[in-house]
Amino acid sequence: MRALYVVAVGSVASGVFEWIEAAAAAWFAFPIERLPPLAIPEGAYDASRGQCRSVEIMNALKRAAPADTARILGATEADLAIPMLSFLFGQAQLAGPVAVVSLCRLRQEFYGLPPDDELLRQRLVKETLHELGHTFGLTHCPDPKCAMSLATHIGLVDAKLERFCARCGSQLARRLARSHGETL
Amino acid sequence: MKNTWPILVVDDEEVMCESMAAWLREDGYRVDTAPNGRRAIDLSKTADYAICFIDLKMPGGLDGIETMLEIRRIREEAAIIIITAYATVDTAIQAIKEGALEYIVKPCNPQEISLLVARLLKVKRLQRENAILRKKINRQYRHRDVITKNARMEEILNLAREVASLRSTVLIRGESGTGKELVARAIHYSGARDAKPFVTVSCAALTETLLESELFGYEKGAFTGAVAQTKGKFELADGGTIFLDEIGDISPKLQADLLRVLQERRFYRVGGSEEVLVDVRVIAATNKDLVEEVHQGRFRDDLYYRLNVIEIRIPPLRERREDIPLLAEHFVERIAHELGRDITGVAPAALKLLLGYDWPGNVRELENALERAIVTCRNGTLDEPDFAFLHDRSGAAKTWEVPDVPLSELERLAIIAGLERRQGNIKETAAALGIDRSTLYDKLKRYEIPR
């Protein structure tokens, strides 16, 4: 059976992977495997913006994906961005194998507040579900409590629950059933 | 589906195009990308994009503004957002002046873009809804309201469809209440002018001077009370259609003015010295026999020929009785709904009565009769007694009871009625009463009848 791989891009505290893996295992019926960390690819860092190009990181993840990859999710401390947008909490290929989440703006420290591990865990779980949801073809959900709702600032991430709404959940179940039959 | 709208992203940088497209796709939009202006224009020819994001600076070929202008030539209502890496007031002003809806500087806050897209799509939705509603109204005039299975009426509708796209003047003839305006609207709304105004003028309702300022408008100070320049119906109908109802009733002076408009498509406002040019299709209607009016010298023959380019004659209802059940069914359904009455239909006996009646007021009379019957009806079906008033009306017309009054009073009533029928026209009234004009003047004086 193909696996759902998780991987650190750059240095990431290993504790957070337990949160990611638990969330992925609860919703996505694949064996979860952790890959050795990847270095942040050369050329991904944009010095003028002090951010990493999300597209470059996703390309690196795609290259690193083993042959039996069902999905590959990268986690990074880098602040992600694309040319058009000032930042991203994460990005995914819609109905494709690659996704990435950034811890940078999920941390309270980013907003000048004291660290809060429980809050970080909650936010990371929501973003994990959100980006992996995209890789199974789910688009944004109008329900602000659903993990698939669009978050354009941290307040909207906090407004979500650590779960999919009934509609997105059943859509995900159908896509999962179908994707078990497909080969990469 | 919530987001079926297609969006176009135009940028020479592939990463910019693809990452923006990917982000929008996560929101459920169908997104196309183009690496240059040429490609964007080609794509716009085949797809009607709800929003186009266009980068201002693209090397070689068309820049963002030029691309926008080309796309707007193809899609007049395209919502265009110009993107640039550096904000300068000048380029922002230029982009907006040239017709961009928004101007954004990259990188842009995700929330800002998300709100912007939502706002533009809301406008798109309203535009689309408006188009659908407009279509609904047109269909009402094309198919639903011209209800018929009469062969002659079918021919008329076919002719109306054929002439819809032309600019030729149409003359519609038919008795009062036969649906002349409905046919005129059908012509207008199935032609290329359907998005432009359809303006109706009832020529019989107004005096000569009023009708003149109504049709051609007037300048400030043209007459007492002309406090501001006012557009006439011809100007209001510019690009569209003007419907001149009861054209047979206009005065010789207005006939001359109208002839000039038809020939030259230009006119002066009342009291004005500047010519006004208009592109208006004229549809005229009358219940008079205009050929006879021309023979009698009451209607200019040159105007008649100008109007009579395409002639449509609508038969009276009594000549298309097979339509009565259809029309009755339609009106009952509509009126009962409007009045909130629970009426299911017309009983066979009542229908027989409707089929036998002559309907001098044609479809309009039928509609009014049904409305009256629906108002007074006591159970769910319209039956014979509900139409008792029709008997009274037809009976009254056939057996006019001569009242017991002095002979002179009868004469006086006959003259008043004759004058009223002919809008005070002495010559016509005298002819109708079979007396000389001077005799009529004498009698007016004797009976002290004001004119």
Interface residues (C-beta under 8 A of the other chain):
Chain A: R49 R53 S54 V55 A81 I82 P83 M84 L85 S86 F87 L88 Q91 A92 Q93 L94 H134 T139 H140 P142 L150 T152 H153
Chain B: K2 N3 E13 V15 M16 E18 S19 M20 A22 W23 R25 E26 D27 G28 F53 I83 K106 P107 C108 N109 P110 Q111 I113 S114
